[in-house]
Amino acid sequence: MPTYQWRKSSYSADASNCVNVAAANGVIAMRESDDPDVVLTTTPAALRFLIRGAKAGDFDRLQEG
């Protein structure tokens, strides 16, 4: 696994329940600060698609039957 330079949002302050993000070699890595051994990876394009969809409300009704 590559060595990542993890960053957390400045909005997180000193909270321990944050999402950390890193980038290396064209890959975006994400982890939850409460469970840092679990790392999800994606491409910048896929993450951009997810963020745009979330902002547009595309996933708001996923939990409805």
PDBQT receptor file of N, H, CA, C and O in Angstrom, charges set to zero:
ATOM      1  N   MET A   1       0.850  -1.176   0.000  1.00  0.00    +0.000 N 
ATOM      2  CA  MET A   1       0.000   0.000   0.000  1.00  0.00    +0.000 C 
ATOM      3  C   MET A   1       0.893   1.236   0.000  1.00  0.00    +0.000 C 
ATOM      4  O   MET A   1       1.884   1.282   0.729  1.00  0.00    +0.000 OA
ATOM      5  N   PRO A   2       0.553   2.240  -0.813  1.00  0.00    +0.000 N 
ATOM      6  CA  PRO A   2       1.359   3.462  -0.842  1.00  0.00    +0.000 C 
ATOM      7  C   PRO A   2       1.289   4.204   0.491  1.00  0.00    +0.000 C 
ATOM      8  O   PRO A   2       0.359   4.021   1.277  1.00  0.00    +0.000 OA
ATOM      9  N   THR A   3       2.277   5.031   0.720  1.00  0.00    +0.000 N 
ATOM     10  H   THR A   3       3.033   5.180   0.082  1.00  0.00    +0.000 HD
ATOM     11  CA  THR A   3       2.260   5.897   1.894  1.00  0.00    +0.000 C 
ATOM     12  C   THR A   3       1.494   7.158   1.531  1.00  0.00    +0.000 C 
ATOM     13  O   THR A   3       1.887   7.895   0.627  1.00  0.00    +0.000 OA
ATOM     14  N   TYR A   4       0.398   7.404   2.241  1.00  0.00    +0.000 N 
ATOM     15  H   TYR A   4       0.079   6.805   2.975  1.00  0.00    +0.000 HD
ATOM     16  CA  TYR A   4      -0.447   8.553   1.952  1.00  0.00    +0.000 C 
ATOM     17  C   TYR A   4      -0.159   9.689   2.920  1.00  0.00    +0.000 C 
ATOM     18  O   TYR A   4       0.194   9.463   4.077  1.00  0.00    +0.000 OA
ATOM     19  N   GLN A   5      -0.312  10.901   2.436  1.00  0.00    +0.000 N 
ATOM     20  H   GLN A   5      -0.599  11.085   1.496  1.00  0.00    +0.000 HD
ATOM     21  CA  GLN A   5      -0.276  12.092   3.269  1.00  0.00    +0.000 C 
ATOM     22  C   GLN A   5      -1.726  12.470   3.531  1.00  0.00    +0.000 C 
ATOM     23  O   GLN A   5      -2.346  13.160   2.722  1.00  0.00    +0.000 OA
ATOM     24  N   TRP A   6      -2.268  12.021   4.659  1.00  0.00    +0.000 N 
ATOM     25  H   TRP A   6      -1.764  11.461   5.317  1.00  0.00    +0.000 HD
ATOM     26  CA  TRP A   6      -3.684  12.200   4.963  1.00  0.00    +0.000 C 
ATOM     27  C   TRP A   6      -3.993  13.638   5.333  1.00  0.00    +0.000 C 
ATOM     28  O   TRP A   6      -3.197  14.317   5.981  1.00  0.00    +0.000 OA
ATOM     29  N   ARG A   7      -5.171  14.092   4.906  1.00  0.00    +0.000 N 
ATOM     30  H   ARG A   7      -5.818  13.541   4.379  1.00  0.00    +0.000 HD
ATOM     31  CA  ARG A   7      -5.667  15.431   5.234  1.00  0.00    +0.000 C 
ATOM     32  C   ARG A   7      -7.080  15.300   5.772  1.00  0.00    +0.000 C 
ATOM     33  O   ARG A   7      -7.837  14.429   5.344  1.00  0.00    +0.000 OA
ATOM     34  N   LYS A   8      -7.432  16.164   6.706  1.00  0.00    +0.000 N 
ATOM     35  H   LYS A   8      -6.816  16.872   7.053  1.00  0.00    +0.000 HD
ATOM     36  CA  LYS A   8      -8.809  16.203   7.180  1.00  0.00    +0.000 C 
ATOM     37  C   LYS A   8      -9.344  17.608   6.989  1.00  0.00    +0.000 C 
ATOM     38  O   LYS A   8      -8.583  18.571   6.898  1.00  0.00    +0.000 OA
ATOM     39  N   SER A   9     -10.631  17.710   6.931  1.00  0.00    +0.000 N 
ATOM     40  H   SER A   9     -11.249  16.927   7.004  1.00  0.00    +0.000 HD
ATOM     41  CA  SER A   9     -11.279  18.994   6.714  1.00  0.00    +0.000 C 
ATOM     42  C   SER A   9     -10.989  19.953   7.851  1.00  0.00    +0.000 C 
ATOM     43  O   SER A   9     -10.928  19.554   9.015  1.00  0.00    +0.000 OA
ATOM     44  N   SER A  10     -10.812  21.204   7.512  1.00  0.00    +0.000 N 
ATOM     45  H   SER A  10     -10.861  21.528   6.567  1.00  0.00    +0.000 HD
ATOM     46  CA  SER A  10     -10.623  22.226   8.543  1.00  0.00    +0.000 C 
ATOM     47  C   SER A  10     -11.906  22.422   9.347  1.00  0.00    +0.000 C 
ATOM     48  O   SER A  10     -11.871  23.001  10.432  1.00  0.00    +0.000 OA
ATOM     49  N   TYR A  11     -13.029  21.950   8.829  1.00  0.00    +0.000 N 
ATOM     50  H   TYR A  11     -13.057  21.480   7.947  1.00  0.00    +0.000 HD
ATOM     51  CA  TYR A  11     -14.299  22.029   9.557  1.00  0.00    +0.000 C 
ATOM     52  C   TYR A  11     -14.374  21.010  10.692  1.00  0.00    +0.000 C 
ATOM     53  O   TYR A  11     -15.236  21.114  11.565  1.00  0.00    +0.000 OA
ATOM     54  N   SER A  12     -13.478  20.032  10.683  1.00  0.00    +0.000 N 
ATOM     55  H   SER A  12     -12.777  19.948   9.975  1.00  0.00    +0.000 HD
ATOM     56  CA  SER A  12     -13.520  18.976  11.679  1.00  0.00    +0.000 C 
ATOM     57  C   SER A  12     -12.964  19.403  13.035  1.00  0.00    +0.000 C 
ATOM     58  O   SER A  12     -13.256  18.766  14.047  1.00  0.00    +0.000 OA
ATOM     59  N   ALA A  13     -12.178  20.456  13.069  1.00  0.00    +0.000 N 
ATOM     60  H   ALA A  13     -11.941  20.974  12.246  1.00  0.00    +0.000 HD
ATOM     61  CA  ALA A  13     -11.541  20.932  14.302  1.00  0.00    +0.000 C 
ATOM     62  C   ALA A  13     -10.805  19.774  14.963  1.00  0.00    +0.000 C 
ATOM     63  O   ALA A  13      -9.995  19.107  14.319  1.00  0.00    +0.000 OA
ATOM     64  N   ASP A  14     -11.076  19.531  16.233  1.00  0.00    +0.000 N 
ATOM     65  H   ASP A  14     -11.734  20.073  16.756  1.00  0.00    +0.000 HD
ATOM     66  CA  ASP A  14     -10.398  18.453  16.952  1.00  0.00    +0.000 C 
ATOM     67  C   ASP A  14     -11.253  17.200  17.068  1.00  0.00    +0.000 C 
ATOM     68  O   ASP A  14     -10.911  16.283  17.815  1.00  0.00    +0.000 OA
ATOM     69  N   ALA A  15     -12.346  17.152  16.349  1.00  0.00    +0.000 N 
ATOM     70  H   ALA A  15     -12.624  17.897  15.743  1.00  0.00    +0.000 HD
ATOM     71  CA  ALA A  15     -13.225  15.980  16.411  1.00  0.00    +0.000 C 
ATOM     72  C   ALA A  15     -12.491  14.748  15.893  1.00  0.00    +0.000 C 
ATOM     73  O   ALA A  15     -11.656  14.837  14.993  1.00  0.00    +0.000 OA
ATOM     74  N   SER A  16     -12.816  13.607  16.473  1.00  0.00    +0.000 N 
ATOM     75  H   SER A  16     -13.494  13.534  17.204  1.00  0.00    +0.000 HD
ATOM     76  CA  SER A  16     -12.135  12.380  16.051  1.00  0.00    +0.000 C 
ATOM     77  C   SER A  16     -12.918  11.615  14.989  1.00  0.00    +0.000 C 
ATOM     78  O   SER A  16     -12.389  10.666  14.411  1.00  0.00    +0.000 OA
ATOM     79  N   ASN A  17     -14.147  11.995  14.722  1.00  0.00    +0.000 N 
ATOM     80  H   ASN A  17     -14.577  12.766  15.192  1.00  0.00    +0.000 HD
ATOM     81  CA  ASN A  17     -14.953  11.284  13.719  1.00  0.00    +0.000 C 
ATOM     82  C   ASN A  17     -14.954  12.061  12.412  1.00  0.00    +0.000 C 
ATOM     83  O   ASN A  17     -15.929  12.728  12.066  1.00  0.00    +0.000 OA
ATOM     84  N   CYS A  18     -13.859  11.962  11.704  1.00  0.00    +0.000 N 
ATOM     85  H   CYS A  18     -13.067  11.420  11.984  1.00  0.00    +0.000 HD
ATOM     86  CA  CYS A  18     -13.660  12.725  10.472  1.00  0.00    +0.000 C 
ATOM     87  C   CYS A  18     -13.330  11.775   9.324  1.00  0.00    +0.000 C 
ATOM     88  O   CYS A  18     -12.863  10.657   9.540  1.00  0.00    +0.000 OA
ATOM     89  N   VAL A  19     -13.575  12.232   8.125  1.00  0.00    +0.000 N 
ATOM     90  H   VAL A  19     -13.954  13.141   7.950  1.00  0.00    +0.000 HD
ATOM     91  CA  VAL A  19     -13.108  11.520   6.947  1.00  0.00    +0.000 C 
ATOM     92  C   VAL A  19     -11.779  12.142   6.542  1.00  0.00    +0.000 C 
ATOM     93  O   VAL A  19     -11.674  13.356   6.367  1.00  0.00    +0.000 OA
ATOM     94  N   ASN A  20     -10.770  11.296   6.398  1.00  0.00    +0.000 N 
ATOM     95  H   ASN A  20     -10.855  10.310   6.540  1.00  0.00    +0.000 HD
ATOM     96  CA  ASN A  20      -9.459  11.741   5.934  1.00  0.00    +0.000 C 
ATOM     97  C   ASN A  20      -9.338  11.398   4.456  1.00  0.00    +0.000 C 
ATOM     98  O   ASN A  20      -9.826  10.359   4.010  1.00  0.00    +0.000 OA
ATOM     99  N   VAL A  21      -8.689  12.272   3.702  1.00  0.00    +0.000 N 
ATOM    100  H   VAL A  21      -8.293  13.116   4.064  1.00  0.00    +0.000 HD
ATOM    101  CA  VAL A  21      -8.535  12.086   2.261  1.00  0.00    +0.000 C 
ATOM    102  C   VAL A  21      -7.065  12.251   1.897  1.00  0.00    +0.000 C 
ATOM    103  O   VAL A  21      -6.355  13.076   2.471  1.00  0.00    +0.000 OA
ATOM    104  N   ALA A  22      -6.625  11.448   0.933  1.00  0.00    +0.000 N 
ATOM    105  H   ALA A  22      -7.201  10.777   0.467  1.00  0.00    +0.000 HD
ATOM    106  CA  ALA A  22      -5.251  11.545   0.436  1.00  0.00    +0.000 C 
ATOM    107  C   ALA A  22      -5.263  11.229  -1.055  1.00  0.00    +0.000 C 
ATOM    108  O   ALA A  22      -6.194  10.601  -1.559  1.00  0.00    +0.000 OA
ATOM    109  N   ALA A  23      -4.234  11.666  -1.747  1.00  0.00    +0.000 N 
ATOM    110  H   ALA A  23      -3.478  12.176  -1.338  1.00  0.00    +0.000 HD
ATOM    111  CA  ALA A  23      -4.103  11.375  -3.171  1.00  0.00    +0.000 C 
ATOM    112  C   ALA A  23      -2.677  10.938  -3.462  1.00  0.00    +0.000 C 
ATOM    113  O   ALA A  23      -1.721  11.513  -2.941  1.00  0.00    +0.000 OA
ATOM    114  N   ALA A  24      -2.543   9.919  -4.296  1.00  0.00    +0.000 N 
ATOM    115  H   ALA A  24      -3.319   9.452  -4.719  1.00  0.00    +0.000 HD
ATOM    116  CA  ALA A  24      -1.223   9.441  -4.714  1.00  0.00    +0.000 C 
ATOM    117  C   ALA A  24      -1.361   8.675  -6.021  1.00  0.00    +0.000 C 
ATOM    118  O   ALA A  24      -2.227   7.811  -6.151  1.00  0.00    +0.000 OA
ATOM    119  N   ASN A  25      -0.519   8.987  -6.972  1.00  0.00    +0.000 N 
ATOM    120  H   ASN A  25       0.185   9.689  -6.865  1.00  0.00    +0.000 HD
ATOM    121  CA  ASN A  25      -0.460   8.259  -8.241  1.00  0.00    +0.000 C 
ATOM    122  C   ASN A  25      -1.811   8.145  -8.940  1.00  0.00    +0.000 C 
ATOM    123  O   ASN A  25      -2.137   7.087  -9.479  1.00  0.00    +0.000 OA
ATOM    124  N   GLY A  26      -2.602   9.216  -8.938  1.00  0.00    +0.000 N 
ATOM    125  H   GLY A  26      -2.338  10.075  -8.500  1.00  0.00    +0.000 HD
ATOM    126  CA  GLY A  26      -3.879   9.219  -9.636  1.00  0.00    +0.000 C 
ATOM    127  C   GLY A  26      -4.999   8.504  -8.910  1.00  0.00    +0.000 C 
ATOM    128  O   GLY A  26      -6.056   8.260  -9.491  1.00  0.00    +0.000 OA
ATOM    129  N   VAL A  27      -4.784   8.161  -7.639  1.00  0.00    +0.000 N 
ATOM    130  H   VAL A  27      -3.925   8.359  -7.166  1.00  0.00    +0.000 HD
ATOM    131  CA  VAL A  27      -5.788   7.463  -6.840  1.00  0.00    +0.000 C 
ATOM    132  C   VAL A  27      -6.165   8.346  -5.658  1.00  0.00    +0.000 C 
ATOM    133  O   VAL A  27      -5.303   8.969  -5.039  1.00  0.00    +0.000 OA
ATOM    134  N   ILE A  28      -7.460   8.398  -5.349  1.00  0.00    +0.000 N 
ATOM    135  H   ILE A  28      -8.161   7.892  -5.852  1.00  0.00    +0.000 HD
ATOM    136  CA  ILE A  28      -7.946   9.097  -4.171  1.00  0.00    +0.000 C 
ATOM    137  C   ILE A  28      -8.217   8.037  -3.107  1.00  0.00    +0.000 C 
ATOM    138  O   ILE A  28      -8.907   7.052  -3.368  1.00  0.00    +0.000 OA
ATOM    139  N   ALA A  29      -7.678   8.240  -1.917  1.00  0.00    +0.000 N 
ATOM    140  H   ALA A  29      -7.117   9.040  -1.705  1.00  0.00    +0.000 HD
ATOM    141  CA  ALA A  29      -7.897   7.319  -0.800  1.00  0.00    +0.000 C 
ATOM    142  C   ALA A  29      -8.692   8.049   0.272  1.00  0.00    +0.000 C 
ATOM    143  O   ALA A  29      -8.486   9.239   0.511  1.00  0.00    +0.000 OA
ATOM    144  N   MET A  30      -9.601   7.326   0.915  1.00  0.00    +0.000 N 
ATOM    145  H   MET A  30      -9.768   6.359   0.720  1.00  0.00    +0.000 HD
ATOM    146  CA  MET A  30     -10.422   7.902   1.981  1.00  0.00    +0.000 C 
ATOM    147  C   MET A  30     -10.464   6.921   3.136  1.00  0.00    +0.000 C 
ATOM    148  O   MET A  30     -10.453   5.706   2.941  1.00  0.00    +0.000 OA
ATOM    149  N   ARG A  31     -10.514   7.471   4.352  1.00  0.00    +0.000 N 
ATOM    150  H   ARG A  31     -10.524   8.458   4.510  1.00  0.00    +0.000 HD
ATOM    151  CA  ARG A  31     -10.657   6.627   5.529  1.00  0.00    +0.000 C 
ATOM    152  C   ARG A  31     -11.403   7.392   6.605  1.00  0.00    +0.000 C 
ATOM    153  O   ARG A  31     -11.424   8.623   6.609  1.00  0.00    +0.000 OA
ATOM    154  N   GLU A  32     -12.006   6.659   7.505  1.00  0.00    +0.000 N 
ATOM    155  H   GLU A  32     -11.989   5.659   7.502  1.00  0.00    +0.000 HD
ATOM    156  CA  GLU A  32     -12.684   7.228   8.668  1.00  0.00    +0.000 C 
ATOM    157  C   GLU A  32     -11.661   7.300   9.788  1.00  0.00    +0.000 C 
ATOM    158  O   GLU A  32     -10.970   6.317  10.057  1.00  0.00    +0.000 OA
ATOM    159  N   SER A  33     -11.554   8.436  10.437  1.00  0.00    +0.000 N 
ATOM    160  H   SER A  33     -12.115   9.234  10.218  1.00  0.00    +0.000 HD
ATOM    161  CA  SER A  33     -10.531   8.597  11.468  1.00  0.00    +0.000 C 
ATOM    162  C   SER A  33     -10.725   7.640  12.643  1.00  0.00    +0.000 C 
ATOM    163  O   SER A  33      -9.756   7.307  13.326  1.00  0.00    +0.000 OA
ATOM    164  N   ASP A  34     -11.955   7.191  12.890  1.00  0.00    +0.000 N 
ATOM    165  H   ASP A  34     -12.742   7.461  12.336  1.00  0.00    +0.000 HD
ATOM    166  CA  ASP A  34     -12.204   6.231  13.968  1.00  0.00    +0.000 C 
ATOM    167  C   ASP A  34     -11.758   4.816  13.607  1.00  0.00    +0.000 C 
ATOM    168  O   ASP A  34     -11.600   3.984  14.500  1.00  0.00    +0.000 OA
ATOM    169  N   ASP A  35     -11.552   4.522  12.329  1.00  0.00    +0.000 N 
ATOM    170  H   ASP A  35     -11.681   5.198  11.603  1.00  0.00    +0.000 HD
ATOM    171  CA  ASP A  35     -11.132   3.196  11.877  1.00  0.00    +0.000 C 
ATOM    172  C   ASP A  35     -10.119   3.365  10.737  1.00  0.00    +0.000 C 
ATOM    173  O   ASP A  35     -10.420   3.028   9.592  1.00  0.00    +0.000 OA
ATOM    174  N   PRO A  36      -8.929   3.882  11.040  1.00  0.00    +0.000 N 
ATOM    175  CA  PRO A  36      -7.977   4.255   9.990  1.00  0.00    +0.000 C 
ATOM    176  C   PRO A  36      -7.380   3.100   9.199  1.00  0.00    +0.000 C 
ATOM    177  O   PRO A  36      -6.735   3.331   8.175  1.00  0.00    +0.000 OA
ATOM    178  N   ASP A  37      -7.578   1.860   9.648  1.00  0.00    +0.000 N 
ATOM    179  H   ASP A  37      -8.101   1.673  10.479  1.00  0.00    +0.000 HD
ATOM    180  CA  ASP A  37      -7.034   0.724   8.904  1.00  0.00    +0.000 C 
ATOM    181  C   ASP A  37      -7.874   0.354   7.691  1.00  0.00    +0.000 C 
ATOM    182  O   ASP A  37      -7.411  -0.375   6.814  1.00  0.00    +0.000 OA
ATOM    183  N   VAL A  38      -9.104   0.849   7.632  1.00  0.00    +0.000 N 
ATOM    184  H   VAL A  38      -9.481   1.441   8.344  1.00  0.00    +0.000 HD
ATOM    185  CA  VAL A  38      -9.978   0.591   6.488  1.00  0.00    +0.000 C 
ATOM    186  C   VAL A  38      -9.846   1.764   5.526  1.00  0.00    +0.000 C 
ATOM    187  O   VAL A  38     -10.224   2.889   5.852  1.00  0.00    +0.000 OA
ATOM    188  N   VAL A  39      -9.313   1.499   4.349  1.00  0.00    +0.000 N 
ATOM    189  H   VAL A  39      -9.006   0.585   4.084  1.00  0.00    +0.000 HD
ATOM    190  CA  VAL A  39      -9.053   2.544   3.359  1.00  0.00    +0.000 C 
ATOM    191  C   VAL A  39      -9.818   2.211   2.077  1.00  0.00    +0.000 C 
ATOM    192  O   VAL A  39      -9.680   1.120   1.524  1.00  0.00    +0.000 OA
ATOM    193  N   LEU A  40     -10.617   3.157   1.619  1.00  0.00    +0.000 N 
ATOM    194  H   LEU A  40     -10.730   4.044   2.068  1.00  0.00    +0.000 HD
ATOM    195  CA  LEU A  40     -11.317   3.026   0.343  1.00  0.00    +0.000 C 
ATOM    196  C   LEU A  40     -10.559   3.825  -0.704  1.00  0.00    +0.000 C 
ATOM    197  O   LEU A  40     -10.073   4.919  -0.417  1.00  0.00    +0.000 OA
ATOM    198  N   THR A  41     -10.455   3.296  -1.903  1.00  0.00    +0.000 N 
ATOM    199  H   THR A  41     -10.850   2.407  -2.136  1.00  0.00    +0.000 HD
ATOM    200  CA  THR A  41      -9.786   4.031  -2.976  1.00  0.00    +0.000 C 
ATOM    201  C   THR A  41     -10.721   4.174  -4.162  1.00  0.00    +0.000 C 
ATOM    202  O   THR A  41     -11.600   3.345  -4.393  1.00  0.00    +0.000 OA
ATOM    203  N   THR A  42     -10.507   5.247  -4.908  1.00  0.00    +0.000 N 
ATOM    204  H   THR A  42      -9.792   5.921  -4.721  1.00  0.00    +0.000 HD
ATOM    205  CA  THR A  42     -11.305   5.525  -6.093  1.00  0.00    +0.000 C 
ATOM    206  C   THR A  42     -10.499   6.415  -7.026  1.00  0.00    +0.000 C 
ATOM    207  O   THR A  42      -9.392   6.841  -6.698  1.00  0.00    +0.000 OA
ATOM    208  N   THR A  43     -11.057   6.682  -8.165  1.00  0.00    +0.000 N 
ATOM    209  H   THR A  43     -11.957   6.336  -8.431  1.00  0.00    +0.000 HD
ATOM    210  CA  THR A  43     -10.414   7.604  -9.095  1.00  0.00    +0.000 C 
ATOM    211  C   THR A  43     -10.970   9.005  -8.877  1.00  0.00    +0.000 C 
ATOM    212  O   THR A  43     -12.063   9.151  -8.330  1.00  0.00    +0.000 OA
ATOM    213  N   PRO A  44     -10.246  10.027  -9.290  1.00  0.00    +0.000 N 
ATOM    214  CA  PRO A  44     -10.791  11.383  -9.174  1.00  0.00    +0.000 C 
ATOM    215  C   PRO A  44     -12.122  11.539  -9.924  1.00  0.00    +0.000 C 
ATOM    216  O   PRO A  44     -13.025  12.220  -9.437  1.00  0.00    +0.000 OA
ATOM    217  N   ALA A  45     -12.248  10.924 -11.086  1.00  0.00    +0.000 N 
ATOM    218  H   ALA A  45     -11.514  10.371 -11.481  1.00  0.00    +0.000 HD
ATOM    219  CA  ALA A  45     -13.483  11.054 -11.870  1.00  0.00    +0.000 C 
ATOM    220  C   ALA A  45     -14.662  10.412 -11.139  1.00  0.00    +0.000 C 
ATOM    221  O   ALA A  45     -15.750  10.987 -11.111  1.00  0.00    +0.000 OA
ATOM    222  N   ALA A  46     -14.469   9.238 -10.552  1.00  0.00    +0.000 N 
ATOM    223  H   ALA A  46     -13.585   8.770 -10.574  1.00  0.00    +0.000 HD
ATOM    224  CA  ALA A  46     -15.555   8.570  -9.839  1.00  0.00    +0.000 C 
ATOM    225  C   ALA A  46     -15.956   9.344  -8.588  1.00  0.00    +0.000 C 
ATOM    226  O   ALA A  46     -17.142   9.435  -8.272  1.00  0.00    +0.000 OA
ATOM    227  N   LEU A  47     -14.988   9.899  -7.879  1.00  0.00    +0.000 N 
ATOM    228  H   LEU A  47     -14.024   9.825  -8.136  1.00  0.00    +0.000 HD
ATOM    229  CA  LEU A  47     -15.301  10.693  -6.693  1.00  0.00    +0.000 C 
ATOM    230  C   LEU A  47     -16.046  11.966  -7.079  1.00  0.00    +0.000 C 
ATOM    231  O   LEU A  47     -16.984  12.373  -6.395  1.00  0.00    +0.000 OA
ATOM    232  N   ARG A  48     -15.632  12.587  -8.164  1.00  0.00    +0.000 N 
ATOM    233  H   ARG A  48     -14.869  12.257  -8.721  1.00  0.00    +0.000 HD
ATOM    234  CA  ARG A  48     -16.311  13.788  -8.663  1.00  0.00    +0.000 C 
ATOM    235  C   ARG A  48     -17.766  13.467  -9.013  1.00  0.00    +0.000 C 
ATOM    236  O   ARG A  48     -18.668  14.243  -8.697  1.00  0.00    +0.000 OA
ATOM    237  N   PHE A  49     -17.991  12.331  -9.659  1.00  0.00    +0.000 N 
ATOM    238  H   PHE A  49     -17.258  11.701  -9.915  1.00  0.00    +0.000 HD
ATOM    239  CA  PHE A  49     -19.342  11.887 -10.014  1.00  0.00    +0.000 C 
ATOM    240  C   PHE A  49     -20.185  11.681  -8.759  1.00  0.00    +0.000 C 
ATOM    241  O   PHE A  49     -21.342  12.099  -8.720  1.00  0.00    +0.000 OA
ATOM    242  N   LEU A  50     -19.621  11.042  -7.728  1.00  0.00    +0.000 N 
ATOM    243  H   LEU A  50     -18.681  10.702  -7.760  1.00  0.00    +0.000 HD
ATOM    244  CA  LEU A  50     -20.339  10.810  -6.476  1.00  0.00    +0.000 C 
ATOM    245  C   LEU A  50     -20.700  12.118  -5.786  1.00  0.00    +0.000 C 
ATOM    246  O   LEU A  50     -21.832  12.292  -5.333  1.00  0.00    +0.000 OA
ATOM    247  N   ILE A  51     -19.744  13.039  -5.703  1.00  0.00    +0.000 N 
ATOM    248  H   ILE A  51     -18.825  12.898  -6.070  1.00  0.00    +0.000 HD
ATOM    249  CA  ILE A  51     -19.992  14.319  -5.034  1.00  0.00    +0.000 C 
ATOM    250  C   ILE A  51     -21.049  15.126  -5.781  1.00  0.00    +0.000 C 
ATOM    251  O   ILE A  51     -21.948  15.695  -5.161  1.00  0.00    +0.000 OA
ATOM    252  N   ARG A  52     -20.947  15.179  -7.105  1.00  0.00    +0.000 N 
ATOM    253  H   ARG A  52     -20.217  14.716  -7.608  1.00  0.00    +0.000 HD
ATOM    254  CA  ARG A  52     -21.955  15.915  -7.878  1.00  0.00    +0.000 C 
ATOM    255  C   ARG A  52     -23.339  15.310  -7.704  1.00  0.00    +0.000 C 
ATOM    256  O   ARG A  52     -24.321  16.041  -7.573  1.00  0.00    +0.000 OA
ATOM    257  N   GLY A  53     -23.429  13.984  -7.702  1.00  0.00    +0.000 N 
ATOM    258  H   GLY A  53     -22.631  13.390  -7.809  1.00  0.00    +0.000 HD
ATOM    259  CA  GLY A  53     -24.714  13.322  -7.512  1.00  0.00    +0.000 C 
ATOM    260  C   GLY A  53     -25.295  13.583  -6.128  1.00  0.00    +0.000 C 
ATOM    261  O   GLY A  53     -26.498  13.804  -5.983  1.00  0.00    +0.000 OA
ATOM    262  N   ALA A  54     -24.437  13.557  -5.112  1.00  0.00    +0.000 N 
ATOM    263  H   ALA A  54     -23.460  13.377  -5.229  1.00  0.00    +0.000 HD
ATOM    264  CA  ALA A  54     -24.904  13.827  -3.751  1.00  0.00    +0.000 C 
ATOM    265  C   ALA A  54     -25.415  15.257  -3.629  1.00  0.00    +0.000 C 
ATOM    266  O   ALA A  54     -26.455  15.496  -3.016  1.00  0.00    +0.000 OA
ATOM    267  N   LYS A  55     -24.692  16.203  -4.206  1.00  0.00    +0.000 N 
ATOM    268  H   LYS A  55     -23.846  16.009  -4.704  1.00  0.00    +0.000 HD
ATOM    269  CA  LYS A  55     -25.128  17.603  -4.158  1.00  0.00    +0.000 C 
ATOM    270  C   LYS A  55     -26.439  17.811  -4.902  1.00  0.00    +0.000 C 
ATOM    271  O   LYS A  55     -27.245  18.660  -4.523  1.00  0.00    +0.000 OA
ATOM    272  N   ALA A  56     -26.647  17.047  -5.947  1.00  0.00    +0.000 N 
ATOM    273  H   ALA A  56     -25.991  16.357  -6.255  1.00  0.00    +0.000 HD
ATOM    274  CA  ALA A  56     -27.865  17.184  -6.750  1.00  0.00    +0.000 C 
ATOM    275  C   ALA A  56     -29.048  16.429  -6.138  1.00  0.00    +0.000 C 
ATOM    276  O   ALA A  56     -30.174  16.553  -6.621  1.00  0.00    +0.000 OA
ATOM    277  N   GLY A  57     -28.805  15.653  -5.085  1.00  0.00    +0.000 N 
ATOM    278  H   GLY A  57     -27.891  15.553  -4.692  1.00  0.00    +0.000 HD
ATOM    279  CA  GLY A  57     -29.889  14.909  -4.447  1.00  0.00    +0.000 C 
ATOM    280  C   GLY A  57     -30.187  13.571  -5.102  1.00  0.00    +0.000 C 
ATOM    281  O   GLY A  57     -31.227  12.969  -4.833  1.00  0.00    +0.000 OA
ATOM    282  N   ASP A  58     -29.294  13.102  -5.953  1.00  0.00    +0.000 N 
ATOM    283  H   ASP A  58     -28.449  13.591  -6.171  1.00  0.00    +0.000 HD
ATOM    284  CA  ASP A  58     -29.534  11.848  -6.670  1.00  0.00    +0.000 C 
ATOM    285  C   ASP A  58     -29.667  10.632  -5.756  1.00  0.00    +0.000 C 
ATOM    286  O   ASP A  58     -30.247   9.623  -6.159  1.00  0.00    +0.000 OA
ATOM    287  N   PHE A  59     -29.151  10.708  -4.556  1.00  0.00    +0.000 N 
ATOM    288  H   PHE A  59     -28.681  11.528  -4.229  1.00  0.00    +0.000 HD
ATOM    289  CA  PHE A  59     -29.144   9.555  -3.643  1.00  0.00    +0.000 C 
ATOM    290  C   PHE A  59     -30.100   9.750  -2.464  1.00  0.00    +0.000 C 
ATOM    291  O   PHE A  59     -30.098   8.939  -1.537  1.00  0.00    +0.000 OA
ATOM    292  N   ASP A  60     -30.901  10.786  -2.481  1.00  0.00    +0.000 N 
ATOM    293  H   ASP A  60     -30.903  11.444  -3.234  1.00  0.00    +0.000 HD
ATOM    294  CA  ASP A  60     -31.765  11.100  -1.347  1.00  0.00    +0.000 C 
ATOM    295  C   ASP A  60     -32.819  10.036  -1.058  1.00  0.00    +0.000 C 
ATOM    296  O   ASP A  60     -33.277   9.909   0.078  1.00  0.00    +0.000 OA
ATOM    297  N   ARG A  61     -33.199   9.288  -2.054  1.00  0.00    +0.000 N 
ATOM    298  H   ARG A  61     -32.828   9.391  -2.976  1.00  0.00    +0.000 HD
ATOM    299  CA  ARG A  61     -34.284   8.318  -1.861  1.00  0.00    +0.000 C 
ATOM    300  C   ARG A  61     -33.814   6.879  -1.904  1.00  0.00    +0.000 C 
ATOM    301  O   ARG A  61     -34.631   5.986  -2.128  1.00  0.00    +0.000 OA
ATOM    302  N   LEU A  62     -32.556   6.620  -1.702  1.00  0.00    +0.000 N 
ATOM    303  H   LEU A  62     -31.893   7.345  -1.520  1.00  0.00    +0.000 HD
ATOM    304  CA  LEU A  62     -32.037   5.261  -1.774  1.00  0.00    +0.000 C 
ATOM    305  C   LEU A  62     -32.603   4.356  -0.692  1.00  0.00    +0.000 C 
ATOM    306  O   LEU A  62     -32.757   3.157  -0.924  1.00  0.00    +0.000 OA
ATOM    307  N   GLN A  63     -32.916   4.886   0.476  1.00  0.00    +0.000 N 
ATOM    308  H   GLN A  63     -32.791   5.860   0.665  1.00  0.00    +0.000 HD
ATOM    309  CA  GLN A  63     -33.383   4.047   1.569  1.00  0.00    +0.000 C 
ATOM    310  C   GLN A  63     -34.892   3.830   1.555  1.00  0.00    +0.000 C 
ATOM    311  O   GLN A  63     -35.409   3.040   2.346  1.00  0.00    +0.000 OA
ATOM    312  N   GLU A  64     -35.585   4.502   0.690  1.00  0.00    +0.000 N 
ATOM    313  H   GLU A  64     -35.165   5.144   0.047  1.00  0.00    +0.000 HD
ATOM    314  CA  GLU A  64     -37.032   4.277   0.589  1.00  0.00    +0.000 C 
ATOM    315  C   GLU A  64     -37.289   2.955  -0.118  1.00  0.00    +0.000 C 
ATOM    316  O   GLU A  64     -36.573   2.592  -1.052  1.00  0.00    +0.000 OA
ATOM    317  N   GLY A  65     -38.314   2.236   0.330  1.00  0.00    +0.000 N 
ATOM    318  H   GLY A  65     -38.896   2.531   1.088  1.00  0.00    +0.000 HD
ATOM    319  CA  GLY A  65     -38.645   0.933  -0.251  1.00  0.00    +0.000 C 
ATOM    320  C   GLY A  65     -39.068   1.050  -1.632  1.00  0.00    +0.000 C 
ATOM    321  O   GLY A  65     -39.383   0.045  -2.268  1.00  0.00    +0.000 OA
TER     322      GLY A  65
